[in-house]
Amino acid sequence: MKTRIKGNIQYRGAFWIDSITFVLGYGTQAALMFLMVSRFNTINGWKPFEVMTLYAYILASYTLSNSFLGGVMHKLSDNIRSGDFDQTLTKPLHPLVYEMAYAFSDYYFLHFFLSVGMIFFCVAHLGIAVTAVKILVLAVSILGGAFVQGGIQILFSAVSFWVFNNPLNGIYNHIRPMAEYPTSVFPRWVQVVYSSVLPLSFAAFYPAQNLLDKEDFLFLPRIAQYLSLPVGVVFFFLTFIFWTCAMKYYKSSGS
């Protein structure tokens, strides 16, 4: 990881151009979302700045998880097909841990600070009192959301051991944006999936209830707003085991 950071810094111009491009991209997306929500005034009782807070929550946890697992999800299929995964198996680390370190990207840390700044901007605009407890819950929930999103990336990347051209890598980019909106606006089956099978609602929707003083817990009890970290850790651990088991089906290409 340290070597990759040093390598990126060697090309400072390219590094900053890429970073600024990413920031502008996410900033534009946030602005478009705000304009859309403003047009409808509320989405199932959620005001524009409250929806923006959900977006910032998801972005914060996504940038953390993607720093370590974005490369794994998108490059594992190619490494398996080319036989480069053989080299990973020779390292004195668990293969997934090595893949996470090797594919580490420091670009996303700038986006992390952007998203946290967006959260506090929205909270200030809504006039919500920020206490030490809420800041602690915010930090813990973002970390929990990173475990949730990281677990989904691990789960989807594991399919590459069976299917070289893994179709799930692209699907995740369509699943994640749904969590940027209140889960309560979707059909019941989506609420159940996002609260259990792919628990993305614990990355933003439920923890945001505490920060925004909302009462929209769907079919779960009020304690759901504090469960982001335990849910994320358990989900991440289960997907880690699944990835390890799926790796046993790897067959070298012989190259």
C-alpha positions in Angstrom: 0.0 0.0 0.0 2.8 2.4 0.9 4.6 1.6 -2.4 1.4 2.3 -4.4 0.9 5.6 -2.7 4.5 6.6 -3.4 4.1 5.5 -7.0 1.1 7.7 -7.5 2.7 10.7 -5.9 5.6 10.4 -8.4 3.2 11.6 -11.1 1.7 14.5 -9.1 0.0 16.2 -12.1 -1.9 13.0 -13.1 -2.7 12.3 -9.5 -4.3 15.7 -8.8 -6.1 15.8 -12.1 -7.6 12.3 -11.5 -8.5 13.4 -7.9 -10.2 16.6 -9.0 -12.1 14.8 -11.7 -13.5 12.3 -9.2 -14.4 15.1 -6.8 -16.2 17.1 -9.6 -18.0 13.9 -10.7 -19.4 13.1 -7.3 -20.1 16.8 -6.6 -22.1 17.0 -9.9 -24.0 13.9 -9.0 -24.9 15.3 -5.6 -26.0 18.6 -7.1 -28.3 16.8 -9.6 -29.8 14.7 -6.8 -30.5 17.9 -4.8 -32.2 19.6 -7.8 -34.4 16.5 -8.4 -35.4 16.2 -4.8 -36.1 20.0 -4.5 -38.4 19.7 -7.5 -40.6 17.2 -5.5 -40.1 19.0 -2.1 -40.0 15.7 -0.2 -39.5 12.0 -0.8 -41.8 10.1 1.5 -41.3 12.7 4.2 -37.5 13.2 3.6 -36.5 16.7 2.7 -33.9 17.6 0.1 -31.0 18.1 2.5 -32.0 14.9 4.4 -31.8 12.9 1.2 -28.4 14.6 0.5 -27.3 13.3 3.8 -28.1 9.8 2.8 -26.1 10.3 -0.4 -23.1 11.6 1.6 -23.4 8.6 4.0 -23.2 6.1 1.2 -20.4 8.0 -0.5 -18.3 8.1 2.7 -18.6 4.3 3.3 -18.2 3.6 -0.4 -14.9 5.5 -0.7 -13.5 3.7 2.3 -14.4 0.2 1.1 -13.5 1.0 -2.5 -10.0 2.1 -1.5 -9.3 -1.5 -0.6 -11.8 -3.6 -2.5 -12.6 -1.7 -5.7 -9.6 -3.1 -7.5 -10.3 -6.6 -6.2 -13.8 -6.5 -7.6 -12.9 -5.2 -11.0 -9.6 -6.9 -11.6 -10.0 -10.3 -10.1 -11.6 -11.8 -13.2 -8.7 -10.7 -15.4 -6.1 -12.0 -12.9 -7.8 -15.4 -12.8 -8.2 -15.5 -16.6 -4.6 -14.5 -17.2 -3.2 -16.8 -14.4 -1.7 -13.8 -12.5 -3.6 -15.0 -9.5 -1.0 -17.8 -9.2 1.4 -15.1 -7.9 -1.1 -14.1 -5.2 -1.2 -17.7 -3.9 2.6 -17.6 -3.4 2.5 -14.6 -1.0 2.8 -15.1 2.8 -0.7 -13.6 3.4 -4.2 -14.6 2.9 -4.9 -14.2 -0.8 -7.8 -11.7 -0.3 -5.7 -9.6 2.1 -2.9 -9.5 -0.4 -5.3 -8.6 -3.2 -6.7 -5.8 -1.1 -3.3 -4.4 -0.3 -2.1 -4.7 -3.9 -5.2 -3.1 -5.4 -5.2 -0.3 -2.8 -6.2 3.1 -4.2 -5.5 6.3 -2.3 -7.6 8.5 -4.7 -10.7 7.8 -2.7 -9.6 9.4 0.5 -10.2 12.8 -1.0 -13.7 11.8 -1.7 -14.1 10.5 1.8 -13.4 14.0 3.2 -15.7 15.5 0.6 -18.6 13.3 1.7 -18.0 14.0 5.4 -18.0 17.7 4.7 -21.3 17.2 2.8 -22.8 15.5 5.9 -21.9 18.4 8.2 -23.1 21.0 5.6 -26.5 19.3 5.4 -26.8 19.0 9.1 -25.9 22.7 9.6 -28.5 23.7 7.0 -31.1 21.6 8.7 -30.4 23.3 12.0 -29.7 20.0 13.8 -27.8 20.2 17.1 -24.6 18.1 16.7 -23.6 16.4 20.0 -20.6 14.2 20.8 -22.8 11.2 20.9 -24.1 11.9 17.4 -20.6 12.4 16.0 -19.5 9.1 17.6 -22.6 7.3 16.1 -21.8 9.0 12.7 -18.2 7.7 12.7 -19.2 4.2 13.8 -22.0 4.0 11.3 -19.7 5.1 8.4 -17.2 2.4 9.4 -20.0 -0.1 9.6 -21.3 1.0 6.2 -17.8 0.5 4.8 -17.8 -3.1 6.1 -21.3 -3.6 4.5 -20.2 -2.3 1.1 -16.9 -4.1 1.3 -18.7 -7.3 2.1 -20.9 -6.9 -1.0 -17.8 -6.3 -3.1 -16.1 -9.4 -1.7 -19.3 -11.4 -2.3 -19.7 -10.3 -5.9 -16.0 -10.7 -6.7 -16.0 -14.3 -5.5 -18.2 -15.3 -8.4 -15.1 -14.7 -10.6 -13.8 -18.1 -9.4 -16.6 -19.7 -11.3 -17.3 -17.2 -14.1 -14.3 -15.5 -15.7 -16.4 -12.6 -17.2 -18.1 -11.8 -13.9 -21.4 -9.9 -14.6 -21.9 -8.9 -11.0 -19.1 -6.3 -11.0 -21.1 -4.0 -13.1 -24.4 -4.8 -11.4 -23.1 -3.4 -8.0 -22.8 0.0 -9.6 -26.6 -0.1 -10.2 -27.5 -1.6 -6.8 -25.6 0.9 -4.7 -27.3 4.1 -5.9 -30.7 2.8 -4.7 -29.3 3.1 -1.1 -28.8 6.8 -1.7 -32.6 7.3 -1.3 -34.8 6.5 1.6 -35.4 2.7 1.7 -39.0 3.3 2.6 -39.9 4.6 -0.9 -39.2 1.1 -2.4 -41.4 -2.0 -2.5 -41.5 -4.2 0.6 -39.3 -6.9 -1.0 -36.5 -4.3 -1.7 -36.7 -3.1 1.9 -36.2 -6.7 3.1 -33.3 -7.4 0.7 -31.6 -4.1 1.7 -32.1 -4.8 5.4 -30.9 -8.4 5.4 -29.4 -10.1 2.2 -27.5 -7.1 1.0 -27.8 -4.8 4.1 -27.1 -1.5 2.3 -29.8 0.2 4.4 -27.4 -0.1 7.4 -24.9 2.0 5.5 -27.1 5.1 5.4 -30.9 4.8 5.9 -31.0 3.4 9.5 -28.0 5.3 11.0 -29.2 8.5 9.5 -32.3 8.3 11.7 -30.2 9.2 14.7 -28.4 12.1 13.1 -31.5 13.6 11.5 -34.0 12.7 14.3 -36.1 10.7 12.0 -38.6 7.9 12.9 -38.7 5.8 9.7 -37.4 2.3 10.8 -39.7 0.3 8.5 -40.2 -3.2 10.1 -37.2 -3.0 12.4 -37.0 -1.8 16.0 -35.5 1.6 16.9 -32.2 0.0 17.8 -31.5 -0.5 14.1 -30.0 3.0 14.0 -27.1 1.7 16.2 -26.5 -1.6 14.4 -24.4 -0.5 11.4 -21.1 -1.7 12.8 -22.1 -5.1 14.2 -24.2 -5.8 11.0 -21.3 -4.7 8.8 -18.6 -6.7 10.7 -20.7 -9.9 10.7 -21.7 -9.5 7.0 -18.0 -8.8 6.1 -16.8 -11.9 8.0 -19.4 -14.1 6.3 -18.5 -12.9 2.8 -14.8 -13.3 3.7 -15.4 -17.0 4.5 -17.5 -17.4 1.3 -14.6 -15.9 -0.8 -12.1 -18.2 0.9 -14.3 -21.2 0.0 -14.9 -20.0 -3.5 -11.1 -19.7 -4.0 -10.8 -23.5 -3.7 -12.5 -23.8 -7.1 -9.7 -21.8 -8.8 -7.8 -23.6 -11.5 -4.7 -22.0 -12.9 -4.7 -21.1 -16.6 -1.2 -22.6 -16.9 0.3 -19.4 -18.3 
